[in-house]
Amino acid sequence: MPALRFSGPVLPDGESRDLYVVDGTVTYEPQPGAETVARGWIVPGLVDAHNHLGLEDHGAVDDSEVEAQAIADRDAGALLLRDCGSPADTRWVHERADLPRLVRAGRHVARTKRYIRSYAHEVEPADLAAYVAREARGSDGWVKVVGDWISRETGDLAPSFPADAFAEAIAAAHAEGAKVTAHCFGRDVLQGLLDAGIDCIEHGTGLSLDQLDQMAAGGVALVPTVMQTAKFPTFVEQGRERFPDYAATMEDLYARRREVLMSAHEAGVALYVGSDGGGAQRHGWLAGEALAMAELGLPPADVLAAASWRGREWLGFPGLEEGASADLVVYDRDPATDLTALWEPVCVVLRGAVVGRSAG
């Protein structure tokens, strides 16, 4: 197979050069006779850090729909997906060279009747650690727990499990070599999770300044899913009549979400870009999440880094250094200054193969 040539600024350093693909890997050594494929800004494959491959509103989908979801993400430039819980067994995706790389968290673990039906293992506190350990053994190094959800008894957001049960579960996952992340909209669950050594928080709209400092010091990541938290006003209206306390809580969390996001950035918390693709939010929308984060005030260059090379490093994957797998996206303008470019990839290359090109 002939070598492929891509020309232009290679991010993150932005140096303009020729990048060649030989046998699926990156090299900067000139390759005589290489086929010129595309010119433009060359970016390490994008990372969707909060994705639900295999999930729709009703629960698990079949393999053909998983494939369609993965292709939608891939064609949008997301070449590495961090699964944040799915009832579908998506391990087979690893065997498909034409589908994005996948880091699976297995199935969510939630409290009985305290999460969306058909999504999660629903367990009681005494069983939490055992289920988390089981998911850890079958995952790709991550487990997802549901930190809080609406309690019908209190009529408001409440921790799904006691703090000691979460701590036991986190320790059990760590003993299996897996990291733990948690769905957290509200406030009350957060301190116990952070004190127990959780590795990442999803959404995180209830975080306080002290907790953000703790996260930064402890290397705990935050995936804010801004497109998802933008739906809070809808949740408020849906719940106002039956659960007025919940509605008031969600209104307050929505009002503070920009403050939390910008405070996290200023505190040095590691932020990553996650579309929450699956369920109510469909696939192929990572660019929308990047733009939503920037619209709340994050610097575009930092958002791009989080969605590309920093996200890849966090999950243990290389960028575009010599000898790395050629997972890259080419754009016709600099996405570090114009994130709208992410909607319009010129060329997508996965494992050294061109899997998508613009009509132009």
PEBELHU-V117862 format. One record per residue. RES is the residue in one letter. PSI is psi in radians with two decimals (* if undefined). OMEGA is omega in radians with two decimals (none if undefined). D_FIRST is the distance of its C-alpha to the first C-alpha in Angstrom with 1 decimal. Layout:
# PEBELHU-V117862
res={RES RES}
psi={PSI PSI}
omega={OMEGA OMEGA}
d_first={D_FIRST D_FIRST}
This chain:
# PEBELHU-V117862
res={M P A L R F S G P V L P D G E S R D L Y V V D G T V T Y E P Q P G A E T V A R G W I V P G L V D A H N H L G L E D H G A V D D S E V E A Q A I A D R D A G A L L L R D C G S P A D T R W V H E R A D L P R L V R A G R H V A R T K R Y I R S Y A H E V E P A D L A A Y V A R E A R G S D G W V K V V G D W I S R E T G D L A P S F P A D A F A E A I A A A H A E G A K V T A H C F G R D V L Q G L L D A G I D C I E H G T G L S L D Q L D Q M A A G G V A L V P T V M Q T A K F P T F V E Q G R E R F P D Y A A T M E D L Y A R R R E V L M S A H E A G V A L Y V G S D G G G A Q R H G W L A G E A L A M A E L G L P P A D V L A A A S W R G R E W L G F P G L E E G A S A D L V V Y D R D P A T D L T A L W E P V C V V L R G A V V G R S A G}
psi={2.29 2.68 2.62 2.54 2.32 2.37 2.42 -3.07 2.25 2.08 2.60 -0.29 -0.37 0.16 2.29 2.19 3.10 2.23 2.26 2.62 2.09 2.15 0.69 0.00 2.82 2.38 2.62 0.10 2.26 2.42 1.76 2.38 0.12 2.54 2.14 2.08 -0.81 2.67 2.50 -2.87 2.18 2.10 2.36 2.50 2.38 2.76 2.10 1.84 -0.08 1.64 2.65 1.18 2.23 0.13 2.40 -3.07 -0.62 -0.14 -2.43 2.62 2.92 3.03 -0.59 -0.62 -0.63 -0.79 -0.79 -0.71 -0.81 -0.69 -0.66 -0.74 -0.81 -0.82 -0.34 0.08 -0.06 1.77 -0.05 2.09 2.22 1.87 2.35 0.71 2.16 2.38 -0.15 2.53 1.82 0.29 -0.52 -0.38 -0.53 -0.46 -0.10 1.89 -0.33 0.02 2.71 2.69 2.51 2.26 1.83 2.45 0.06 -2.68 2.48 2.67 2.09 2.98 2.58 2.21 0.53 0.65 3.11 2.29 2.42 0.10 -0.77 2.85 2.19 2.05 2.91 2.86 -0.67 -0.40 -0.06 -0.88 -0.70 -0.73 -0.70 -0.74 -0.70 -0.77 -0.63 -0.73 -0.50 0.03 -3.02 0.61 0.15 2.66 2.52 2.16 2.67 1.86 -0.77 2.80 2.93 2.34 2.16 -0.40 -0.75 -0.32 0.38 2.99 2.47 2.63 2.45 -0.54 2.76 2.73 -0.65 -0.55 -0.72 -0.77 -0.74 -0.70 -0.73 -0.75 -0.67 -0.72 -0.77 -0.64 -0.44 0.05 0.28 2.70 2.83 2.37 2.80 2.41 2.13 1.93 -0.77 -2.83 -0.71 -0.47 -0.33 -0.80 -0.72 -0.70 -0.77 -0.74 -0.46 -0.08 0.51 2.70 -0.39 2.62 2.31 2.35 -1.31 0.49 -0.29 0.12 2.47 2.93 -0.72 -0.70 -0.61 -0.69 -0.70 -0.73 -0.80 -0.76 -0.58 0.03 0.48 2.21 2.81 2.24 1.78 -0.27 1.09 -0.62 -0.59 -0.78 -0.31 -0.26 -0.04 -0.72 -0.60 -0.74 -0.65 -0.85 -0.63 -0.54 -0.09 -0.78 -0.77 -0.60 1.29 -0.58 -0.72 -0.79 -0.74 -0.70 -0.80 -0.61 -0.77 -0.73 -0.70 -0.72 -0.48 -0.01 -0.62 -0.77 -0.76 -0.80 -0.85 -0.61 -0.66 -0.77 -0.81 -0.53 -0.21 0.31 2.42 2.00 2.44 2.88 2.08 2.22 -0.29 0.55 2.19 2.80 -2.30 -0.39 2.18 -3.11 2.82 0.33 0.43 -0.63 -0.67 -0.68 -0.73 -0.78 -0.66 -0.67 -0.74 -0.64 -0.44 -0.12 -0.11 2.47 2.29 -0.68 -0.65 -0.65 -0.79 -0.77 -0.77 -0.58 -0.02 -1.79 -0.63 -0.71 -0.70 -0.77 -0.74 -0.70 0.03 0.48 2.55 2.90 -2.19 0.67 2.86 2.23 -0.12 2.75 2.41 1.50 1.86 2.80 2.42 2.38 2.72 -0.05 2.90 1.92 -0.26 -0.38 -0.33 1.60 -0.27 -0.36 -0.48 -0.38 -0.28 1.11 2.38 -0.65 2.41 2.24 2.18 2.16 0.59 -0.05 2.40 2.01 -0.11 2.41 2.56 2.72 -0.46 *}
omega={-3.11 3.07 3.09 -3.10 3.06 -3.04 3.06 3.10 3.14 -3.12 0.30 -3.03 3.08 3.12 3.13 -3.09 3.05 3.04 -3.13 3.05 3.13 -3.13 3.06 -3.09 -3.10 2.93 3.07 3.05 -3.12 -3.13 3.13 3.10 -3.13 3.11 3.09 -3.05 -3.05 3.02 3.12 3.12 -3.02 -3.00 3.02 -3.08 -3.07 -3.09 2.96 -2.98 3.06 -3.04 3.12 3.12 3.13 -3.06 2.95 -3.02 -3.07 -3.10 -3.06 3.04 -3.12 -3.03 -3.13 3.10 3.02 3.12 -3.13 3.09 -3.11 3.13 3.09 3.08 -3.12 -3.08 3.05 3.07 3.13 -3.03 3.07 -3.10 3.00 3.11 3.10 3.08 3.10 3.07 3.13 3.05 -3.05 -3.11 -3.11 3.13 3.12 -3.07 -3.07 -3.11 -3.10 3.14 -3.09 2.99 -3.00 3.03 -2.99 3.02 -3.08 -3.08 3.03 2.97 -3.02 3.07 -3.14 3.12 3.13 3.05 -3.12 -3.07 3.04 3.13 -2.84 2.76 3.14 -2.98 3.04 -3.03 -3.09 -3.10 -3.02 -3.06 -3.12 3.12 3.11 3.11 3.12 3.10 3.11 -3.12 -3.11 -3.06 3.04 3.04 3.09 3.00 3.14 3.02 3.07 -3.04 3.11 3.13 -3.13 3.06 3.12 3.12 -3.11 -3.11 -3.10 3.00 3.11 3.07 -3.13 -3.09 3.03 -3.10 -3.12 3.09 3.05 -3.11 3.11 -3.13 3.11 3.11 3.14 3.10 3.13 3.11 3.09 3.13 -3.11 3.04 -3.07 2.99 -3.06 2.93 3.13 2.99 -2.97 -3.01 -2.84 -3.07 -2.87 -3.02 3.11 3.11 -3.14 3.14 -3.14 3.07 3.09 -3.02 -3.08 3.05 3.05 -3.14 2.97 -3.07 -3.13 -3.06 3.08 -3.14 3.12 3.14 3.08 3.06 3.11 3.11 -3.13 -3.12 -3.08 3.13 3.12 -3.07 3.06 3.02 -2.90 3.10 -3.02 3.10 3.12 -3.12 3.03 3.12 -3.09 3.10 3.07 3.10 3.13 -3.10 3.13 -3.05 -2.97 -3.04 -3.06 -3.07 -3.06 3.13 3.08 -3.14 3.13 3.11 -3.11 3.06 -3.12 3.12 3.11 -3.13 -3.05 -2.96 3.09 3.13 3.13 -3.11 -3.11 3.09 3.08 3.11 -3.11 3.14 -3.13 3.06 3.09 -3.12 3.09 -2.96 -3.12 -3.06 -2.99 -3.11 -3.03 -3.10 -3.09 3.13 -3.06 -3.03 3.13 -3.02 -3.13 3.10 3.11 3.10 3.10 3.13 3.13 3.10 3.12 -3.14 3.07 3.01 3.14 3.11 -3.12 -3.13 3.11 3.10 3.13 3.12 3.14 -3.11 -3.09 -2.94 3.11 3.08 3.12 3.13 3.14 -3.09 3.05 3.14 -3.09 3.00 -3.09 3.07 3.14 3.08 3.14 3.02 -3.08 3.02 -3.00 3.08 3.13 3.13 -3.10 3.06 -3.01 -3.13 3.10 3.09 -3.13 -3.09 3.08 3.08 -3.10 3.08 -2.93 3.10 3.07 -3.06 3.09 -3.11 -3.12 -3.13 3.08 -3.14 3.08 -3.09 3.11 3.08 3.08 -3.13 -3.14 none}
d_first={0.0 3.8 6.6 9.0 12.7 15.8 19.2 22.7 25.1 23.5 26.1 28.3 29.2 28.3 27.2 25.3 22.1 18.4 16.3 12.7 10.3 8.2 7.6 10.0 12.6 14.5 15.1 17.4 16.8 15.8 12.3 13.1 11.3 9.9 10.3 13.6 13.8 17.3 20.4 23.1 24.4 21.8 23.3 22.4 22.1 25.6 27.9 30.4 32.9 35.2 33.6 34.9 32.1 33.8 37.1 39.2 42.9 44.1 42.0 38.9 36.6 34.6 30.9 30.0 31.7 30.1 26.7 28.0 29.4 26.2 24.2 27.0 26.7 22.9 23.0 25.8 23.6 25.2 22.4 24.9 28.0 31.1 33.1 36.8 38.2 37.4 39.2 36.1 34.1 30.7 29.3 26.9 25.0 23.6 21.7 19.9 16.6 17.1 20.6 22.0 22.8 26.4 29.4 32.1 35.8 36.9 40.0 42.5 45.8 48.8 52.6 54.1 54.5 53.4 50.0 48.3 48.8 46.0 43.8 44.9 46.5 50.1 52.2 55.4 55.6 56.4 53.1 50.8 49.7 49.0 46.8 44.9 44.3 43.0 40.6 39.5 38.7 36.5 34.8 32.0 34.6 36.6 39.7 41.3 45.1 47.2 49.5 51.9 52.7 55.9 58.7 61.1 63.8 63.7 62.3 59.9 56.7 57.2 55.3 53.9 55.0 57.4 56.1 56.7 54.6 51.7 52.1 52.1 48.9 47.1 48.1 47.0 43.5 43.3 44.5 41.4 39.1 38.6 39.4 41.7 41.8 44.5 45.3 48.2 49.9 53.4 55.2 57.0 54.1 52.3 54.4 54.4 50.6 50.2 52.9 51.2 47.9 45.7 42.2 41.7 43.8 42.5 44.4 47.2 49.6 52.6 51.7 54.4 54.1 55.1 52.5 49.8 50.9 50.8 47.2 46.1 47.9 46.4 42.8 43.2 40.7 41.6 39.6 42.0 40.5 42.4 41.7 43.2 46.3 46.8 47.9 50.9 53.4 52.5 53.1 56.4 57.6 56.6 58.5 61.4 64.0 63.5 62.2 63.7 63.1 59.4 59.2 60.9 58.6 55.5 57.0 57.6 54.1 52.7 55.0 53.8 50.0 49.3 51.7 49.9 46.4 47.5 49.6 46.7 44.6 47.6 48.2 44.7 43.6 39.8 39.0 35.9 34.9 35.2 35.5 37.3 35.1 36.7 40.3 41.9 39.0 35.8 32.2 30.0 32.9 31.9 32.3 35.9 36.7 35.5 37.7 40.6 40.5 40.6 43.4 45.5 45.2 42.3 40.5 37.3 35.4 36.6 35.6 32.1 31.9 33.3 30.8 27.7 27.7 31.2 30.6 27.4 29.3 32.3 30.3 28.5 25.0 23.4 23.0 20.4 21.3 19.1 17.1 17.9 15.9 14.7 17.4 18.6 20.5 21.0 24.5 26.3 29.2 30.1 30.6 32.7 35.3 34.7 33.8 33.8 30.3 29.2 30.1 27.6 24.1 22.0 18.7 18.1 15.1 15.5 13.8 10.9 10.7 12.7 15.6 18.2 18.9 22.4 23.6 24.5}
